[in-house]
Amino acid sequence: MDPRLPYHQRPKPALVDEVNIDESRPERCVGIGGDLDEKIREQLVILLKQNVHLFAWSMADMKGIDPAITSHELNVDSTYKPMRQKRRKLGADKAQAVNEEVEKA
């Protein structure tokens, strides 16, 4: 899949089966390839069920992860005053092309 393509233009998998890997929590499902060989499919489901405790289903499941790893900050000097940039106008032909693209979506 080309990550440069918009999400709605990316190819969809041919067939995906939803499999419940936690019997006590029916909402915990994962998608696996529906066209997998039956033997491989069974082994994959067994592996996923054995390792269900490794999945993070919510933020609460990710205890112990350092926020420095999962968050970011802008490298901006706080002594500088914020500044609004000057508005840049497009030429007539570019403005028309932009408007046409906006109307397509």
C-alpha positions in Angstrom: 0.0 0.0 0.0 1.3 3.4 -0.9 1.1 5.6 2.2 1.0 8.7 0.0 -2.5 7.8 -1.2 -5.4 9.2 0.6 -7.0 6.6 3.0 -10.2 6.1 0.8 -8.0 5.3 -2.3 -5.9 2.6 -0.7 -6.6 -0.9 -1.7 -8.7 -3.0 0.7 -7.7 -6.5 1.8 -9.5 -9.1 -0.2 -11.0 -10.9 2.8 -10.6 -10.3 6.5 -12.1 -12.4 9.2 -12.8 -11.0 12.7 -11.6 -13.5 15.3 -12.3 -13.2 19.1 -9.1 -13.9 20.9 -10.3 -13.3 24.5 -13.3 -15.6 25.4 -14.1 -13.5 28.5 -14.3 -10.2 26.5 -16.2 -10.7 23.3 -15.4 -7.2 22.1 -11.7 -8.0 21.8 -11.4 -9.1 18.2 -8.6 -8.9 15.7 -8.7 -9.1 11.9 -6.8 -11.8 10.2 -6.6 -12.7 6.5 -9.6 -14.7 5.4 -7.8 -16.5 2.6 -5.1 -18.0 4.9 -4.5 -21.7 4.7 -6.6 -23.5 7.4 -3.5 -24.9 9.2 -1.8 -21.5 9.3 -5.0 -19.8 10.4 -5.4 -22.2 13.4 -1.8 -21.7 14.4 -2.2 -18.0 14.2 -5.4 -18.0 16.3 -3.7 -20.2 18.9 -0.7 -17.8 19.1 -2.9 -14.7 19.4 -5.0 -16.3 22.2 -1.9 -17.3 24.1 -0.5 -13.8 23.9 -3.8 -11.8 24.4 -2.2 -10.2 27.5 0.3 -8.4 25.3 -2.3 -6.4 23.4 -3.1 -2.9 24.5 -6.8 -2.5 24.1 -7.0 0.9 25.8 -4.7 3.5 27.3 -5.2 1.9 30.8 -3.6 -1.3 29.4 -0.3 0.6 28.7 0.9 1.1 32.3 4.6 1.6 32.8 5.3 3.3 29.4 7.3 6.4 30.0 5.4 9.5 28.7 8.7 10.8 27.2 8.4 8.0 24.7 4.8 8.5 23.8 4.6 12.3 23.8 6.3 15.1 22.0 6.9 18.8 22.4 7.8 21.6 20.1 11.4 22.8 20.3 10.4 26.5 20.8 12.2 29.1 22.9 9.7 30.4 25.4 11.4 33.8 25.5 10.3 34.6 21.9 7.0 36.3 21.3 4.6 34.5 19.0 4.3 36.0 15.5 1.6 35.8 12.9 3.0 35.1 9.4 2.1 37.3 6.5 -0.8 35.9 4.4 0.4 34.6 1.0 -2.0 35.0 -1.9 -2.1 32.6 -4.7 -2.1 33.6 -8.4 -5.5 33.4 -10.2 -4.7 30.1 -11.9 -3.5 28.4 -8.7 -6.4 29.7 -6.7 -8.8 28.3 -9.3 -7.1 24.9 -9.2 -7.3 24.9 -5.4 -11.0 25.7 -5.5 -11.6 22.9 -8.0 -9.8 20.4 -5.8 -11.8 21.6 -2.7 -15.1 21.2 -4.6 -14.2 17.6 -5.6 -14.0 16.5 -2.0 
